[in-house]
Every structure is written in C-alpha cells, then in structure tokens.
Amino acid sequence: MAARLRDPDRAIEQGLLYLHETEVLILDQGRTVFRSAMTIRLLPGSGRFGREDYAALERHYKERNLQIHVIDEFARRGARKIADTLALVAAYFSWGRDRFVAAYFAGRKELLEFATTAESYRRIVEALRNPVQERLVQARETGNHLVLAGPGSGKTTVVVHRVAYLLRVLRAAPESIIALTFNRSAAIEVRKRLYDLVGNDAHGVTVLTYHAMALRLTGVSLAKLGETGQEPDFEALIGRAVDLLEGRVEVGADADELRDRLLRGYRYIVVDEYQDIDRRQYALVSALAGRTAKEGDTRLSIIAVGDDDQNIYAFRKTSVGFIRRFTEDYHAEPVYLVENYRSTQHIISAANEIIAPAPGRMKIDHPIRIDHARLQEPPGGRWETIDELARGQVQLFRVPADRNLQAQLALHEIERLRALDGEADWSDFAVLARTHETLEPIRAYCELHAIPYRTGERVGSGLSAIKTREGHALLGALRRRSGRLIPARALFRWIAARARADPRNPWWEDLMACAVELDLAVGKVRVPALEAIEWFYGSAGARAREAPGHLNVLTAHGVKGREFKHVVVLDAGDWKGGGVEERRLLYVAMTRARETLSLFQSRDNPFLCALGDSEAVRTVEPKVLPLPSAALDRIHRELTPRDVDLGYAGRRAAEHPVHAAIARLRVADQLDLIERDIRDGAGHMVGRLAKGYALPDRTLAAVKVSAIVVRKPRGQEDQLRARPKVDKWETVLCDLTFE
C-alpha cells in the first residue's frame, strides 16, 4: 500500500477524517485524538487573561468582518460597473482602514460589526419586523432564555432565525448548535426553513427529536435492531443518554472527559415545544445543557420555546410543570411572544375566551393579540366583505350531538365557503374532532361525493415504511452498495422512478420524503451506504402523509403545529370531560384557523356556552336539520401487524402457492375476507386474521391491500408457534370498509 501512495501523510489525514465523519472514532472537531493523554501545566506566576491579551484577536475578527463586507461591496459594484470594482480594490490595498471605511461605507459603519452581509442581516433580523422577535434572535451568546409563545406568534420563526443568527452573524460553527424538536415533522420543518434562510450553512447543525438525540449519544443503531427484529426502548435509551452525560456509567473515561466527547463542541441548544416534554426528556435537556454543572464552561446556552396553554399530551405523561420550572432551573426571565400573525381578530377573541378560565396559566396577563401590521384590518378579515351571511365572525352551530347530522352540516358549510371563494382549494379546509369515531361520517361523505380527503391517521397505525416490501427493496439496493459513498439526490431519483411505476402506492412517497430530508441534512456530501441505511431506519417511521388538493380530516391532537384557512370543529358529545386538558385541546383546534372558524356545539359541551355572548361569534340554530343518511354510517378499519397472523406465510414452505399469490399483489389491490381468511381476487389464500382480532358487527363492503410487510424469524417470538420454513416472507395488511 505504501509503495502506491504518492502522499502518505495526506492519505492518513483523509482516512482519519473519513472515520471521524462516519463516527467510527471522534477527533474532537479534528484537533486532537487522545484527550486523556493531555496534561496542561501552568507556569509559575501565570494569572487570568486581561483585555490586552485579547486585543490582537479582536483586531483579527474586526478585519475579517470588514473583508466580508468588502467582498459583498465588490460584487454589488461589479454587477453595475467593472471600473468601480477596480477602484475599490486599489483603495482597499493602498488606503488606511479609517479612510477606506469612510469612503465606501459612509452611513453603514454599524454593519461592519456583523460577520455577515447587509442583505443576510436584513433577512435574519430586520425582516422579522417584530421588536420582541428581533431581541430574542439577537440575544447574547451566553445566558438562557424562556420564550412563552402563543399560537401563530412565529415560534418556529424565532427558533430558525436564532440559529441563523448564530451561524451568520456570530459565526458559530454549525456543529456547535443543537435544535431539539418534539417530533420528526417539526425537525423537518426547522431543517427546511433554516436551509431556505442560510443555504448550505445549515448543513452540520444538529436538528433532532429527543429520541434521535438519545440514539446518537448512546451509539445505538436502529438498523442493527431492525435486522434482529428488536424494537428500540426509547425511554431506556434516553435514561442511558442522561447517565452517560452525567457520568453515572463506567466506560473507562473521566466523567467530564466523556461528557466533552459526547457533546463534541456543542455550545448552544434551542428547544422547541418545551411544554410537551416528559420527565425523561426534561432530564435529557438538563444533562445536555449542563444545568447542574458547577463550572460555567461546561454549560450550554439554552433557549426554550413553548406555551403552557398548548400542552395537550398529558396522556403521554408530559407536564407543564417543567416549563413552569424553567425560570428557576436556568435563571431566566420569560419573554412573551403573543402577536398572532395567523388568525383574524374574531378568531383570536373567541380563542382567548376559551382559554382564559384555565387555571395556573403562565400568560394570564399576556393574551394573544393580532399583529401590529393588521391592526387596521376588519376584525373578520377579508371575509367581512366576501361573506354577507357570517361576515367573518366565528360561527357557533348549536345542533344535536349526532355524527351523521354534523357531517352533513359541516360539508354543506364548506361547500358554501368554497362557492364564495373561487380560488379555494380543498386543502384550505380542515374538519377537526375530538376522536377518530366522530370523523367517520366525514370520510364516508367524501367517498360518496368524490371529495378528495386525507386523514391524520398514520397509515398502518404506526407501521414504518422501512418494514414494507418497498422499504426492503431500498435496503437491499443500499446493502449491495455497502462500500460506496452515495449522493442523497441519487437515492431520491432511484425511489422516484419506482414511485412513477407504481402510482397507487403511497409507501414510495414516504421513502421519497425521507430522501429529501437526507438531502436537506447533508447537502451535496456523499454519504456511506450504511449511513444511509441508518438514516432511513430513523426517519421512515410512521408518517402523516401530505396530500395537496385534499380535504384535511384530522383529530385535534393530530393537528398540532398545522394551520388552515378554514377550520370546522365538530362536537358529537365527546367534549364533555370539562377538564383543563380538554380546554387546551379545544383552544389548539380553534387557533389552527386563519380566516374562518366554525364550531359545532352539542348540549353537553362545557366550554362553548359562554361564547354565544361574544361580538366575535355568530350563533346559528338551524331550523331544518338534514335527515340521517345510512350511506354515512360506513366505518374503516386499517389492520395493523397485531391484527393479522404474521407468521401465516412463514409457516409454509418456499414452494407453497401462498408466496406466489402474495408476490402478485400490489398496494390498493382488491381482496376478499371469507370468515377470517384473506384471499386475493382469484380466491387464493394470502393471509389470515389474528385470533384476537374482533370484527365489527357490520356488513363488510370492501377489502384492499394497505401494505405488504417483509418479515423474518424473530427468535423466541416465532419459536413459540410453528417454526418458520423460510428465511423471510411477506405478510398482507388490509384496509376494511364496513357498512
């Protein structure tokens, strides 16, 4: 090998950098390898650094900042007249600094303090046009901040622009920033918006969910778990990550040294949706930030953004107690972000009336209000002139708690609004409810009247695309290239070609979305095939699918973080709990609306009674109600892996016809269900329901393939039944429709 190398030192360097990039070993940002072997001895009489010690460094950074603006000025002048650029270059190299600045940056000297161009600074800071947002984005590097942000107040904007400010203005290394989000959708949104704002500078910023952060810190591979049939225990992983960061795990290294290696130079942490964290996630944030550390150098600067009024996941053991403790934990005063850029004044007023009675609110003296730029707009927005009936008021329909009836009224109202706005698209509308059951007649109505719609249900009830036939094909292609570096865009093209050949199959769409996210994360950098496999295992989990041009049919829990022009909230008697958590949930549902909001109120609703007296609300009591429609009583049941006999095909030999029959099936193909046997259109057996699955007492109307899962023997789980006769097999999942 040595004889073939022209430059052995460079080869070694490139090899080490590759191992560092793939995290086989860590070079501590490329500076050192063996930290534990380093010893620092202070010379006698040495003391603290004084201001004079930093003078040379300060001059260096000021000159670097000037050079950034000189290059920008060079480009601007060159676009107009090349002679101007030549004069600028001559002046830069022959004049003194003060004379040059006075001549070429007169009236703009303050910009030279920033390590970014005037246009970049304008986009990151000045374009916000909100003093509170600007102050948060430009907060000092050190110190901690709690942002209490109401709905529609630009919470994600603050997160993204703060990170951009650190990157572009303070020139923080991308690798020094962590952005933690509540779920994968939020992480994707942050990545996309950050890339739109700062381009390739966004690559290298760590944007992860709590689960993904725990995986990274503990070094656990989802791909290896998946190949052995194991499911990750994320609660245990978060606990282990905390133990590692706090030095409670014996790994043969000093606790402080281990923490430094794990954090790899992180200095800043931005946490989104802080109100929705649970006990373990709270401990992870504390450990990352070094909250209990004694030495200031080991602590990260933290900005947490959240809203106790929007804590709606108590059933997942989240608690508003943690956001209430933030000021004490991190010695930070809360900053209130309450200007709403989303909704009309009428919608804001109605939402404030709903949330105001909630006990223990942190923003009790800071209600959300319309943003300053829209203060002179009519309280009903543009619908005051478009809609002569409601004139932009929130509509409160007082009707019986009947799902069938409410579905008809809701769609009639949506059709009325669509007729008034010729540019309205189905995706501008959302029908929300407390439970999935309340939405069943909406789905049936859409199918009956050929209205395109999407539900918030995770297809396959949590099934990851990587476990499907399509995911298995992708993994196989990547494993065949295990020694290569692959561009993310090449992966996208490979998947897109298969999606075009199978247009009814949404699993290819899921995998394409994962490839787009990989491209956002790494840019033009080629990634090892094994790293790409790990990425798909981590990002191809259950996904809510986007569907442009489709009516949104969602639960109130599933709509968090979304917004729509028009929102209808149903009430089939399922808002009668009356607790503070349900009050928050209704508040979240209402504040998704931008232009119009229609609320249905049944007799038992404890929250909407007081709204009838509000000037922002128009009460509607229909004199004539539609008759119940039997066609709207259809229900859907999408089978999960728990609902079918997963080993049915696996217990048949490779030559058994069941394998060929399943291989011929495609997603969306029609099937039959006879007794508990699942058969294809030709009557061939392709699967069987699980013994424990209870069919609804309804007439079966349709069965179609929703997914085909690839399965392998799973150790003891399969040994308890008949031993599989093949190394791998496919299992069919179905979507059942009942009348």
Residue, then its C-alpha position, 0 to 999 in steps of 0.5 A: m500500500a505504501a509503495r502506491l501512495r504518492d502522499p502518505d501523510r495526506a492519505i492518513e489525514q483523509g482516512l482519519l477524517y473519513l472515520h471521524e465523519t462516519e463516527v467510527l472514532i471522534l477527533d474532537q472537531g479534528r484537533t486532537v485524538f487522545r484527550s486523556a493523554m493531555t496534561i496542561r501545566l501552568l507556569p509559575g506566576s501565570g494569572r487570568f487573561g486581561r483585555e490586552d491579551y485579547a486585543a490582537l484577536e479582536r483586531h483579527y475578527k474586526e478585519r475579517n468582518l470588514q473583508i466580508h463586507v468588502i467582498d459583498e461591496f465588490a460584487r454589488r459594484g461589479a454587477r453595475k460597473i467593472a471600473d468601480t470594482l477596480a477602484l475599490v480594490a486599489a483603495y482597499f490595498s493602498w488606503g488606511r482602514d479609517r479612510f477606506v471605511a469612510a469612503y465606501f461605507a459612509g452611513r453603514k459603519e454599524l454593519l461592519e460589526f456583523a460577520t455577515t452581509a447587509e442583505s443576510y442581516r436584513r433577512i435574519v433580523e430586520a425582516l422579522r419586523n417584530p421588536v420582541q422577535e428581533r431581541l430574542v434572535q439577537a440575544r447574547e451568546t451566553g445566558n438562557h432564555l424562556v420564550l412563552a409563545g402563543p399560537g401563530s406568534g412565529k415560534t418556529t420563526v424565532v427558533v430558525h432565525r436564532v440559529a441563523y443568527l448564530l451561524r451568520v452573524l456570530r459565526a458559530a460553527p454549525e456543529s456547535i448548535i443543537a435544535l431539539t424538536f418534539n417530533r420528526s415533522a417539526a425537525i423537518e420543518v426547522r431543517k427546511r426553513l433554516y436551509d431556505l434562510v442560510g443555504n448550505d450553512a445549515h448543513g452540520v447543525t444538529v436538528l433532532t427529536y429527543h429520541a434521535m438525540a438519545l440514539r446518537l449519544t448512546g451509539v445505538s443503531l436502529a438498523k442493527l435492531g431492525e435486522t434482529g427484529q428488536e424494537p428500540d426502548f426509547e425511554a431506556l435509551i434516553g435514561r442511558a443518554v442522561d447517565l452517560l452525560e452525567g457520568r453515572v456509567e463506567v466506560g473507562a473515561d473521566a466523567d467530564e472527559l466523556r461528557d466533552r466527547l459526547l457533546r463534541g463542541y456543542r455550545y448552544i441548544v434551542v428547544d422547541e415545544y418545551q411544554d410537551i416534554d416528559r420527565r425523561q426528556y426534561a432530564l435529557v435537556s438538563a444533562l445536555a445543557g449542563r444545568t447542574a454543572k458547577e463550572g460555567d464552561t461546561r454549560l450550554s446556552i439554552i433557549a426554550v420555546g413553548d406555551d403552557d396553554q398548548n400542552i395537550y399530551a398529558f396522556r403521554k405523561t408530559s407536564v407543564g410543570f417543567i416549563r413552569r420550572f424553567t425560570e428557576d432551573y436556568h435563571a431566566e426571565p420569560v419573554y412573551l411572544v403573543e402577536n398572532y400573525r395567523s388568525t383574524q381578530h374574531i378568531i383570536s377573541a373567541a380563542n382567548e375566551i376559551i382559554a382564559p378560565a384555565p387555571g395556573r396559566m403562565k400568560i394570564d396577563h399576556p393574551i394573544r393579540i393580532d399583529h401590529a401590521r393588521l391592526q387596521e384590518p376588519p376584525g373578520g378579515r377579508w371575509e367581512t366583505i366576501d361573506e354577507l351571511a357570517r361576515g367573518q365572525v366565528q360561527l357557533f352551530r348549536v345542533p344535536a350531538d349526532r355524527n351523521l347530522q354534523a357531517q352533513l352540516a359541516l360539508h354543506e358549510i364548506e361547500r358554501l365557503r368554497a362557492l364564495d371563494g373561487e380560488a379555494d382549494w380543498s386543502d384550505f379546509a380542515v374538519l377537526a374532532r375530538t376522536h377518530e369515531t366522530l370523523e367517520p361520517i366525514r370520510a364516508y361523505c367524501e367517498l360518496h361525493a368524490i371529495p378528495y380527503r386525507t386523514g391524520e391517521r398514520v397509515g398502518s397505525g404506526l407501521s414504518a415504511i422501512k418494514t414494507r416490501e418497498g422499504h426492503a427493496l431500498l435496503g437491499a439496493l443500499r446493502r449491495r452498495s455497502g462500500r460506496l459513498i452515495p449522493a442523497r439526490a441519487l437515492f431520491r431519483w432511484i425511489a422516484a422512478r419506482a414511485r412513477a411505476d407504481p402510482r397507487n402506492p403511497w409507501w414510495e412517497d414516504l421513502m421519497a420524503c425521507a430522501v429529501e430530508l437526507d438531502l436537506a441534512v447533508g447537502k451535496v456530501r456523499v454519504p456511506a451506504l450504511e449511513a444511509i441505511e441508518w438514516f432511513y431506519g430513523s426517519a421512515g417511521a410512521r408518517a402523516r402523509e401530505a396530500p395537496g388538493h385534499l380535504n384535511v380530516l384530522t383529530a385535534h391532537g393530530v393537528k398540532g403545529r398545522e394551520f388552515k384557512h378554514v377550520v370546522v370543529l365538530d362536537a358529537g358529545d365527546w367534549k364533555g370531560g370539562g377538564v383543563e386538558e380538554r380546554r387546551l385541546l379545544y383552544v389548539a383546534m380553534t387557533r389552527a384557523r386563519e380566516t374562518l372558524s366554525l364550531f359545532q356545539s352539542r348540549d353537553n359541551p362545557f366550554l362553548c356556552a359562554l361564547g354565544d355572548s361574544e361580538a366575535v361569534r355568530t350563533v346559528e340554530p338551524k331550523v331544518l336539520p338534514l335527515p340521517s343518511a345510512a350511506l354515512d354510517r360506513i366505518h374503516r378499519e386499517l389492520t395493523p401487524r397485531d391484527v393479522d397472523l404474521g407468521y401465516a406465510g412463514r409457516r409454509a414452505a418456499e414452494h407453497p402457492v401462498h408466496a406466489a399469490i402474495a408476490r402478485l399483489r400490489v398496494a390498493d389491490q382488491l381482496d376478499l375476507i371469507e370468515r377470517d381468511i384473506r384471499d386475493g381476487a382469484g380466491h387464493m389464500v394470502g393471509r389470515l386474521a389474528k385470533g384476537y382480532a374482533l370484527p365489527d358487527r357490520t356488513l363488510a363492503a370492501v377489502k384492499v391491500s394497505a401494505i405488504v410487510v417483509r418479515k423474518p424469524r424473530g427468535q423466541e417470538d416465532q419459536l413459540r408457534a410453528r417454526p418458520k420454513v423460510d428465511k423471510w416472507e411477506t405478510v398482507l395488511c388490509d384496509l376494511t370498509f364496513e357498512 
